[in-house]
Amino acid sequence: MPFIRKRRIWWGPVPEATSYVVYVSKDDKIYDPIKFLWEKTPDIVSQPVIGKTELNVPDEWPEFPKEPGTYHIAITSRDDVGNQSEPFLLSGVFKFLAPPSPSKGGIDSLPLVHSVMDRGRTIIQASLEEMRNNEEVRDAYFKGS
């Protein structure tokens, strides 16, 4: 399962509010006061929030859009009889998809070569087995002296 970075949508508390409603849409024009119809607005997804002033997506809002892009968020306060405020607007880039895994890879052994500087000269150190079996190590050892 890939690691997906969560996002937190938060807002300041409203003393008179008993709950909040968070709305999301790709279209920022949908929140125009003439077009906005709260939960009845077409092409909008909403999530009621009770007892807190934040929402972690996508965990606490599974219906939040999964397609990457810029989304416009509206948050309203709701009182005990159902009245809702005008929307507070936010927007941000959301992406809840991980990139694909690498298609190739491997593990290689590296030669047991170690070099040190001694009085301005590079000294190549290698095991006898590496010297015998690895032409590159042998050449580096003999050319370095």
PEJO-V97357 format. One record per residue. N is the residue number from 1. RES is the residue in three letters. PHI is phi in radians with two decimals (none if undefined). PSI is psi in whole degrees, 0 to 359 (none if undefined). Layout:
<<N,RES,PHI,PSI> <N,RES,PHI,PSI>>
This chain:
<<1,MET,none,129> <2,PRO,-1.26,160> <3,PHE,-1.53,121> <4,ILE,-1.97,125> <5,ARG,-1.24,124> <6,LYS,-1.41,159> <7,ARG,-2.17,145> <8,ARG,-1.99,122> <9,ILE,-1.71,126> <10,TRP,-2.37,163> <11,TRP,-2.72,162> <12,GLY,-1.32,147> <13,PRO,-1.21,150> <14,VAL,-2.06,115> <15,PRO,-0.95,324> <16,GLU,-1.39,349> <17,ALA,-1.43,140> <18,THR,-1.77,344> <19,SER,-2.83,178> <20,TYR,-2.37,161> <21,VAL,-2.27,130> <22,VAL,-1.90,132> <23,TYR,-2.06,149> <24,VAL,-2.39,142> <25,SER,-2.75,152> <26,LYS,-1.39,341> <27,ASP,-1.72,114> <28,ASP,-1.31,341> <29,LYS,-1.27,343> <30,ILE,-1.15,338> <31,TYR,-1.57,5> <32,ASP,-0.99,132> <33,PRO,-0.91,331> <34,ILE,-1.31,328> <35,LYS,-1.68,335> <36,PHE,-1.27,122> <37,LEU,-2.13,31> <38,TRP,0.93,228> <39,GLU,-1.11,343> <40,LYS,-1.55,1> <41,THR,-1.18,127> <42,PRO,-1.15,152> <43,ASP,1.04,35> <44,ILE,-2.32,146> <45,VAL,-2.00,136> <46,SER,-2.23,158> <47,GLN,-2.50,116> <48,PRO,-1.26,145> <49,VAL,-2.31,124> <50,ILE,-2.14,133> <51,GLY,1.43,8> <52,LYS,-2.75,170> <53,THR,-2.17,43> <54,GLU,-2.79,162> <55,LEU,-2.56,123> <56,ASN,-1.64,121> <57,VAL,-1.94,144> <58,PRO,-1.56,355> <59,ASP,-0.97,312> <60,GLU,-1.61,0> <61,TRP,-2.51,76> <62,PRO,-1.05,336> <63,GLU,-1.42,355> <64,PHE,-1.01,137> <65,PRO,-0.97,139> <66,LYS,-1.64,342> <67,GLU,-1.17,129> <68,PRO,-1.09,145> <69,GLY,2.73,183> <70,THR,-1.50,127> <71,TYR,-2.09,147> <72,HIS,-1.86,126> <73,ILE,-1.93,137> <74,ALA,-2.17,139> <75,ILE,-2.21,128> <76,THR,-2.09,152> <77,SER,-1.66,142> <78,ARG,-2.16,137> <79,ASP,-1.68,183> <80,ASP,-1.18,344> <81,VAL,-1.83,3> <82,GLY,1.74,0> <83,ASN,-1.18,141> <84,GLN,-2.13,145> <85,SER,-1.29,173> <86,GLU,-1.15,155> <87,PRO,-1.32,140> <88,PHE,-1.58,129> <89,LEU,-1.88,139> <90,LEU,-2.39,161> <91,SER,-2.58,153> <92,GLY,-2.91,165> <93,VAL,-1.56,130> <94,PHE,-2.16,139> <95,LYS,-2.65,112> <96,PHE,-1.97,33> <97,LEU,-2.16,136> <98,ALA,-1.54,153> <99,PRO,-1.20,163> <100,PRO,-1.19,160> <101,SER,-1.27,157> <102,PRO,-1.02,147> <103,SER,-1.61,344> <104,LYS,-2.39,158> <105,GLY,3.11,175> <106,GLY,-3.11,178> <107,ILE,-2.25,124> <108,ASP,-2.03,152> <109,SER,-1.52,140> <110,LEU,-1.81,151> <111,PRO,-1.12,149> <112,LEU,-1.51,69> <113,VAL,-2.00,140> <114,HIS,-2.42,132> <115,SER,-2.06,145> <116,VAL,-2.36,155> <117,MET,-1.67,131> <118,ASP,-2.40,113> <119,ARG,0.87,46> <120,GLY,1.43,359> <121,ARG,-1.94,144> <122,THR,-1.51,125> <123,ILE,-1.89,121> <124,ILE,-1.60,127> <125,GLN,-2.05,134> <126,ALA,-2.60,159> <127,SER,-1.28,158> <128,LEU,-1.05,322> <129,GLU,-1.09,317> <130,GLU,-1.11,321> <131,MET,-1.12,317> <132,ARG,-1.21,318> <133,ASN,-1.69,354> <134,ASN,-2.27,109> <135,GLU,-1.07,322> <136,GLU,-1.10,317> <137,VAL,-1.17,317> <138,ARG,-1.04,314> <139,ASP,-1.12,318> <140,ALA,-1.11,323> <141,TYR,-1.18,312> <142,PHE,-1.35,329> <143,LYS,-1.39,339> <144,GLY,-1.43,347> <145,SER,-1.65,none>>
